Amino acid sequence: MTNEKINNCCCGGKEKFHKIENDNTCPVCKTSGVKVKNITVKHLVVDALTKSVGDIDYYICMNEGCDVVYYNPESGVKFDKQQVKVPIWFKKDANPKYACYCSKVTEEQVINAVIKDGAKTVKDIIEITGAMKNSQCIKNNPLGKCCHEIIQKAIDKGLSMK
């Protein structure tokens, strides 16, 4: 795997998760959310709720202890953890805790690659685990963005455990 693969990720591997202003806070915990495109929400809510998503964009609640996942403050529509198809990696009880949703690579697999196989970079993780090979991040990752940053945080966690 070359560096080109990393740079060709859906976001170039450099995208950050930008917080938005406080006027778009979670209706339950009042934590600022991160904007998520409509296509992501439609793909990840359980099939029975897809129509209720509508054509609007949402925010994702970044509070690890809050059960709300997606919400739209204007429409009042919200979806909790039980109403989405995948565990949300940063929520307390996520199981499994995916680092890469597209390739179904868990944080535990990334940490094991660091500790047992000597991985130190995202490129190493791609080679060892197969992460980032099925890039459909806008549909599979709850943030609708590339998992590069999530994988890097898992690498850092693994390095700190060595």
N, C-alpha and C positions, 0 to 999 in steps of 0.2 A: 504494500500500500504506500502511496506517495503522499507528499504534502499537498499535491494537487487535489486529492480526494477530500481532504479536510477543507481546503479553500473552496471547493465546489459544493459544499454543504448548502442546504437551502438558505442559510443566512451568512455563509462565508466563515462561520466559526467565530465571528467576532461580535455578534449581536448581544446586547445587554438587555436585561429585563428592566424596563423603565417604569417607575412608579408614576402614577398620575396624581392630580391635585385632590385634596381632601373632599371636594364636593361630590366625588364618586366613591363614597365609602360603602362598605358592606352594610346591608340593612340590619344585620344581627350583631356583629362585633364592632362595627364602626372603623375597621382597619381600611386604609387606602387599598384600592385594587389595582390590577394591571389589566389594561385593555386587551381583549381577545376578539379575534374576528368571528363573525357569525358562522362561517364554515366549520371552524373548530368546534364550537358548541354544538352545532347540528350533528356533527360526526360522533361526538362523545357522550351526549345524553342518551339514555336508554331509548330504544326504538319507539316505545309508546308515547314518548314526550317530544319527539322530533318536530311535529307540527306546531307545538306550543312555543318553540324557539322564535318563530317569526323571521323577519328579515333584518333585525337589528343586531348590532354588535353588543358584546357583554364585557363585564369585568370579572376577573377571577380573584377571590378572596385569598390573600397570601398568609392569613393567620393560621398557623398550624393546628390550633385548637378549635377553630370554628368549623362547623359542619357544612356551611355554605361553600359551594364551589363557584358557580357562575351566577351573576346577577346583573340586572339592568335597572338602575335607579329611576329612569324615566317611566318605564312600563310597569315596574314593580315585580317583574317575573324573576324568579330565582330557582336554582337547582342545587340540591344538597348532594353529599357524597353518595347516598344511596340511589341517586337518580342519574349517575354517570357510569359509564361502562368500565372505566379503569380506576385503579387506586391512584390518588393524587400524591406524588412522591413526597411532597413537603408537609403533608398532613400527618399528624401524630401516628395514626394507626394504619398507614399505607402498607399493604401487604399483597403482592410484592412491592418493593420500592424501586420503580424503574428509573434508571439513569438515561436509557434510550428506549423510548416507547416504540419506535418503528421496528427495531430489531429485537425487542423484548429482552434487553440486557439490563440486569438489575444492578443496583448500587453494590450489593454484596459481590457480584461477579467482577465488577471493576476493582473493588478493594482486594479481592483474592488475586486478581491479575497483578496488582501492585505488590502485594506481600509475597505471593508464591512464585510469580513469573518475572518479577523485576520491572514491570511496566512503570514508566515515569511520565509519559506524554499521552496526549489523546491519540496520536498516531499509533503508539504501542497498544493502546486499548482497542483500537479499530482492528489491528492485526490479530490480537489475541482473542477478542470476544466476538468480533463481527459487528460491533456497534456502528451506527451511522451508515449502514449499507443499503437500507431500504427507505431512503429519505422521503417521507410523506409527513413531515413534521407539522404542517398546517392542519392535518387531519388527526394525527395520532398523539402529539404532545399536548397536554392540557393547556399549555400557554400558546400553542400554535406556532412555536418557534423552535429553532434548532436546539438540540440537546447538548451541544458543545460545552456550554457553561456548567450544566448539571454534571456531565462526565468529569470535567476538570475539578469540580468540588469533591466528587467521589475519589478522584486520584489524590487530591490533597489530604482527604480524610485517611486514605490508605497509607500514604507516606507518613502521616503523623502517628500511625499505629505501629510502624516498623521499629 
